[in-house]
Amino acid sequence: MFTSLLLISQASAQAQPPNPPAGAPLAPSVAPPNSTQEYLEAHNQARAEVGVGPLVWSEPLAKSASLTVRLQRDKQNCSFANLTNSRYGGNQLWAGGFTVVPRVAVEAWVAEKKFYTYANNSCAPDHRCGVYTQVVWKNTQELGCAQAVCPKEHSSLTICLYNPPGNVVGEKPY
């Protein structure tokens, strides 16, 4: 029997990943070019549905996301990153038992839309909507994502970073 599990995490101003050691080369973004386009298209589709302009890909954000997922894979047993102190917004998805393609990761975040009520800018009781509202946040302009495949439970960790961050208390996302 095959079992799978998706866990989602969001933080609005996220923890900045550590800087690489002095002289260490920066690895390219974990997302290959076709993945880059898939992350963008999935985000921009959700944004267009609520009348928000498209995001553009940011290599600096993608590199930061790449450093973060590799740190979590290599040093933190593939657990969620602490993104609470970063200057960027961020969404995370941990998938146990399989690796998700970019579109599936974004669709998992957008799935929270069914719990969000725009009229009063609220989320249904016992649910969270912050990963959805970060995806569609009107002031966010840039996106960078990366994914690491982890030996733990044959899992993957996907992180997308957003600039400027969303989820400002008291403001509607769009």
C-alpha positions in Angstrom: 0.0 0.0 0.0 1.3 3.5 -0.9 0.6 6.3 1.5 1.2 10.0 0.8 1.0 13.0 3.0 1.1 16.8 2.2 1.9 19.3 4.9 1.7 23.0 4.2 3.3 25.9 6.1 3.2 29.7 5.6 4.8 32.6 7.2 4.7 36.3 6.2 8.1 37.8 6.7 10.1 34.7 6.7 13.5 33.6 8.2 16.4 34.4 6.0 18.4 31.4 5.0 22.0 31.4 6.2 24.6 32.8 3.9 26.9 30.2 2.2 30.4 29.9 3.6 32.9 32.5 2.3 34.1 31.6 -1.2 31.5 28.9 -1.7 29.9 29.0 -5.1 26.1 29.6 -5.2 24.3 26.7 -6.7 21.8 27.4 -9.4 18.2 27.4 -8.4 16.8 24.0 -7.8 14.0 24.7 -10.2 15.0 24.0 -13.8 13.7 26.5 -16.4 10.5 24.5 -17.2 9.8 24.3 -13.4 10.3 28.0 -13.2 7.6 28.6 -15.8 5.3 26.1 -14.1 5.6 27.9 -10.7 4.9 31.2 -12.4 2.0 30.0 -14.5 0.3 28.3 -11.5 0.7 31.4 -9.3 -0.3 33.8 -12.0 -3.4 31.7 -12.9 -4.6 32.0 -9.3 -3.8 35.7 -9.3 -5.7 36.3 -12.5 -8.8 34.6 -11.1 -9.0 37.4 -8.5 -7.9 40.3 -10.8 -4.3 40.6 -9.5 -1.4 41.2 -11.8 1.2 38.6 -12.6 4.4 37.8 -10.7 7.8 37.8 -12.3 10.6 35.3 -11.5 13.4 36.5 -9.3 16.7 34.6 -9.4 17.8 36.1 -6.0 14.6 34.8 -4.4 15.1 31.4 -6.1 18.7 31.2 -4.9 17.5 32.0 -1.4 14.8 29.4 -1.6 17.3 26.9 -2.9 19.8 27.5 -0.1 16.9 27.1 2.4 15.6 23.8 1.1 19.1 22.4 0.8 19.8 23.4 4.4 16.6 21.8 5.5 17.4 18.6 3.6 21.0 18.4 4.6 20.9 19.6 8.3 17.3 19.6 9.5 16.0 16.2 8.4 13.8 17.9 5.7 11.6 19.6 8.2 9.9 23.0 7.6 12.2 26.0 7.6 11.7 28.7 10.2 10.7 31.6 7.9 9.3 34.0 10.5 12.2 36.6 10.5 12.8 37.0 6.8 12.1 40.1 4.8 10.2 37.9 2.3 6.9 36.1 2.4 7.0 32.4 2.0 5.0 29.2 1.5 6.3 25.7 2.2 5.0 22.2 1.2 6.3 19.0 2.6 5.2 15.9 0.6 5.8 12.5 2.1 6.1 9.4 -0.1 6.5 11.4 -3.4 7.9 14.4 -5.0 5.4 17.0 -6.2 5.6 19.0 -9.5 5.5 22.8 -9.1 1.9 23.1 -10.2 0.7 20.6 -7.6 2.6 22.5 -4.9 0.9 25.8 -5.8 -2.5 24.1 -6.2 -2.2 22.7 -2.7 -1.7 26.3 -1.4 -4.5 27.7 -3.6 -6.8 24.9 -2.3 -7.2 27.0 0.9 -9.3 29.5 -1.2 -12.4 27.6 -0.3 -12.0 28.6 3.3 -11.3 32.3 2.6 -14.1 34.9 2.7 -13.1 38.0 0.9 -16.1 40.1 2.2 -14.8 40.2 5.7 -11.2 39.1 5.0 -11.5 36.0 7.2 -10.8 32.3 7.2 -13.3 29.6 8.2 -13.0 28.4 11.8 -10.3 25.7 12.3 -8.8 26.4 8.9 -5.9 28.5 7.7 -5.8 30.7 4.6 -2.4 32.4 4.8 -0.7 30.3 2.1 -3.6 31.1 -0.4 -3.6 34.8 0.5 0.2 35.0 0.0 -0.1 33.5 -3.5 -2.7 36.2 -4.5 -1.3 39.1 -2.4 -1.8 42.2 -4.6 1.4 44.0 -3.7 3.7 41.0 -4.2 5.6 41.3 -7.5 8.4 38.7 -7.4 8.6 35.0 -6.9 11.4 32.5 -6.4 10.9 28.8 -5.6 13.0 25.7 -5.1 12.5 22.1 -4.1 14.7 19.5 -2.4 14.1 15.7 -2.6 14.7 14.3 0.8 15.7 10.8 1.9 13.3 11.1 4.9 10.2 9.0 3.9 11.2 9.6 0.2 9.8 13.1 0.6 10.2 16.5 -0.9 10.2 20.0 0.5 9.1 22.9 -1.7 9.6 26.6 -0.7 8.5 29.7 -2.6 9.5 33.1 -1.5 7.6 36.3 -2.3 8.7 40.0 -2.5 7.3 42.1 -1.1 5.7 39.8 1.5 1.9 39.5 1.9 -0.5 38.8 4.7 -0.3 42.3 6.3 -2.7 42.3 9.2 -5.8 44.2 8.6 -5.3 44.4 4.8 -7.2 42.4 2.2 -5.1 40.4 -0.2 -6.7 41.8 -3.4 
